[in-house]
Every structure is written in C-alpha cells, then in structure tokens.
Amino acid sequence: MSSNTAKTASQPPAPRRHSHTGDKVFRGVATFAGVLILAVLAAVAVFLLVEASPVFTGDSSKVTATIESFTGGQAHNFWQYVAPLIFGTVLVAALALVLAFFVAIGISLFISQYAPKKLATVLNYVIDLLAAIPSVVYGLWGGLVLVPHMYGFWSWVNRYLGWIPLFGGDDNGNIANPPRTIATVSLVLAVMILPIITSMSRDVFMRAPRLQKEAALALGATKWEAIKLAVLPFGRSGVVSASMLGLGRALGETMAVLMILSPGRTFSWHLLLASRQQTIAANIAAQFAESDSLGVSVLIASGLVLFVITFIVNYVARKITDKEVK
C-alpha cells in the first residue's frame, strides 16, 4: 500500500481542464469585427460605383452638358473635369505633409525623450486636444484669423523668393490675393494633421527598447546619438503609418479648404496665386447643393476617384511598413 502511495505522489497532477467558451466568444467577436469593416468598405465602394455609373454608361451628351455647366465650358468629359481636381488634391495634401512632418517628429521626440514628466503630461493633453478639434473650427480660424495676417508674409516670400517658380507671380511677377491660395490652405491643413502625426509618433517612440538606449549611452554615445541608433529605427514604421494617416485626412479635408481657398481649375505649381487649384472634396461640397441627379452622379464619380487615391495611399503605406518590419 505504501508503494502505491509513493507512486501516486510521484506522478504529476492531472492538468486542469479550462473552459474554451471565453476563447470561442472572443474569436467570434474579433472575426465579426474584421468581417464588418470589410463589409462596410465594400458597401461604400459599391455605393460609389452604382451612383457614379450614369457618368460612364449614361447619355454622353447629357454628361458633357453637365460637366460644361460645372466648369464654364473648360472641360467636356469626366477626365478633363476631374484631372485638375486630382492635381490640386494631391498637391495641397503633399504640401501639408511636408510642412507638418518634421515639426511633428521634433515635438514627439521632445515629449518622449527630453521633456520633464510634468511638462510631457501637459503637452500630451494639448496634442490630444488639438487632434480632437473639428475641421470646421480650423477652417474658421484659417479664414478669420490667419488669412488677414498672411498677406504681408506671402508678399515678402514672393519679393525675395519669387525667382523660384513655386513662389513666383503671374506673367508680370505680381500676386493677387495671396492669402486665399493653396499655400495658406496647406498651412492650415499642416496644423490639422500635426497632432495626429505627433500623437502616434510619440506613442511609438515611448515604446522604444530602453536597454538599447542605455547600451548606446554606456558605450559613450550622446543623447542624440542614442536616439538616432535606438529610437528612430524602432519607430520608423510607426512614423510612416502616422504620416499616411495624416496624409489621408489632408486628402479628404473639405470645410477648411472650402472656407479659405479661392478655387480654380489649372495645373499650376504657383502656390501664391489665387484661383488656380481646387480639391475634390471641396469641389463636391461647393457644387452639391445646386446639382441635379446627373450632376450628383458626376460629383460622386469624382468622390470615387478620391476613394481610389486614398486606397492607393494606404496600400503604399502598408507595403512600406511591412518592409520596415521585415
């Protein structure tokens, strides 16, 4: 009997059987969430395709007449109509990203690596608050506060940097109403996307491996060298994702552009000339109220183009981040 007792004591205890109900519920909820977002995306794409189909399959003469009424006879088919809008959309979003990117990286590095804890806490609240401000508020600020104060600055830029085509004037070298140009809009959009890029980059930098930074410092590296060797490589993919998220907001921004920009329909690189560029989103908002059913289809078709541009931007960003992770 004692041998049986010893044998029983030497055996490991039987594993406890855990219920898999919680795992199954979580898996089901996660799967449903993933399928739901795909279904919503597909529904948006189908809606845009269906509503835009009259532009491509309907009476071409009526479509041409509608487009000519939108553009004052400057465009006669859909691609002539939407091409300048694509140019303006990409140009203003790219400018906003260039203006905001390096400032956002500097702020996020300061918050995560240099600022005292109390100051960093305050700055975190400020950044998160700025990210939550509606775009119409930025538009009001840009139109009522920034625009009246930008005339002197843009005139100065044109006077001393007008030899650069981006900051040049018309054929006579003059600029008219420079605050209502794509340069001012890009500045406002840069302020809008700055907290988005800063917030995400800050979170990534704060999760950088501490041991790698301490090892770099122990080997004699300066604070900046340790950040360059340990923090920036770790956060590169996150910074790219944050930048593309900010770029996506700039591509689809409507109210701020509509309230500030003096629109035009040209492929102009002149940033200080008014009535030269327009974006897809602002154009839809400006013309939707007075459009008939076919006009709405034309506007939705341009929205479909913006949808494709946004999809391409996100696809490229995903490829870049996947490559960085590997």
C-alpha positions, 0 to 999 in steps of 0.5 A, spaced: 500 500 500 505 504 501 508 503 494 502 505 491 502 511 495 509 513 493 507 512 486 501 516 486 505 522 489 510 521 484 506 522 478 504 529 476 497 532 477 492 531 472 492 538 468 486 542 469 481 542 464 479 550 462 473 552 459 474 554 451 467 558 451 471 565 453 476 563 447 470 561 442 466 568 444 472 572 443 474 569 436 467 570 434 467 577 436 474 579 433 472 575 426 465 579 426 469 585 427 474 584 421 468 581 417 464 588 418 469 593 416 470 589 410 463 589 409 462 596 410 468 598 405 465 594 400 458 597 401 461 604 400 465 602 394 459 599 391 455 605 393 460 609 389 460 605 383 452 604 382 451 612 383 457 614 379 455 609 373 450 614 369 457 618 368 460 612 364 454 608 361 449 614 361 447 619 355 454 622 353 451 628 351 447 629 357 454 628 361 458 633 357 452 638 358 453 637 365 460 637 366 460 644 361 455 647 366 460 645 372 466 648 369 464 654 364 465 650 358 473 648 360 472 641 360 467 636 356 468 629 359 469 626 366 477 626 365 478 633 363 473 635 369 476 631 374 484 631 372 485 638 375 481 636 381 486 630 382 492 635 381 490 640 386 488 634 391 494 631 391 498 637 391 495 641 397 495 634 401 503 633 399 504 640 401 501 639 408 505 633 409 511 636 408 510 642 412 507 638 418 512 632 418 518 634 421 515 639 426 511 633 428 517 628 429 521 634 433 515 635 438 514 627 439 521 626 440 521 632 445 515 629 449 518 622 449 525 623 450 527 630 453 521 633 456 520 633 464 514 628 466 510 634 468 511 638 462 510 631 457 503 630 461 501 637 459 503 637 452 500 630 451 493 633 453 494 639 448 496 634 442 490 630 444 486 636 444 488 639 438 487 632 434 480 632 437 478 639 434 473 639 428 475 641 421 470 646 421 473 650 427 480 650 423 477 652 417 474 658 421 480 660 424 484 659 417 479 664 414 478 669 420 484 669 423 490 667 419 488 669 412 488 677 414 495 676 417 498 672 411 498 677 406 504 681 408 508 674 409 506 671 402 508 678 399 515 678 402 516 670 400 514 672 393 519 679 393 525 675 395 523 668 393 519 669 387 525 667 382 523 660 384 517 658 380 513 655 386 513 662 389 513 666 383 507 671 380 503 671 374 506 673 367 508 680 370 511 677 377 505 680 381 500 676 386 493 677 387 490 675 393 495 671 396 492 669 402 486 665 399 491 660 395 493 653 396 499 655 400 495 658 406 490 652 405 496 647 406 498 651 412 492 650 415 491 643 413 499 642 416 496 644 423 490 639 422 494 633 421 500 635 426 497 632 432 495 626 429 502 625 426 505 627 433 500 623 437 502 616 434 509 618 433 510 619 440 506 613 442 511 609 438 517 612 440 515 611 448 515 604 446 522 604 444 527 598 447 530 602 453 536 597 454 538 599 447 538 606 449 542 605 455 547 600 451 548 606 446 549 611 452 554 606 456 558 605 450 559 613 450 554 615 445 550 622 446 543 623 447 542 624 440 546 619 438 542 614 442 536 616 439 538 616 432 541 608 433 535 606 438 529 610 437 528 612 430 529 605 427 524 602 432 519 607 430 520 608 423 514 604 421 510 607 426 512 614 423 510 612 416 503 609 418 502 616 422 504 620 416 499 616 411 494 617 416 495 624 416 496 624 409 489 621 408 485 626 412 489 632 408 486 628 402 479 628 404 479 635 408 473 639 405 470 645 410 477 648 411 479 648 404 472 650 402 472 656 407 479 659 405 481 657 398 479 661 392 478 655 387 480 654 380 481 649 375 489 649 372 495 645 373 499 650 376 505 649 381 504 657 383 502 656 390 501 664 391 496 665 386 489 665 387 484 661 383 488 656 380 487 649 384 481 646 387 480 639 391 475 634 390 472 634 396 471 641 396 469 641 389 463 636 391 461 640 397 461 647 393 457 644 387 452 639 391 447 643 393 445 646 386 446 639 382 441 635 379 441 627 379 446 627 373 450 632 376 450 628 383 452 622 379 458 626 376 460 629 383 460 622 386 464 619 380 469 624 382 468 622 390 470 615 387 476 617 384 478 620 391 476 613 394 481 610 389 487 615 391 486 614 398 486 606 397 492 607 393 495 611 399 494 606 404 496 600 400 503 604 399 503 605 406 502 598 408 507 595 403 512 600 406 511 598 413 511 591 412 518 592 409 520 596 415 518 590 419 521 585 415 
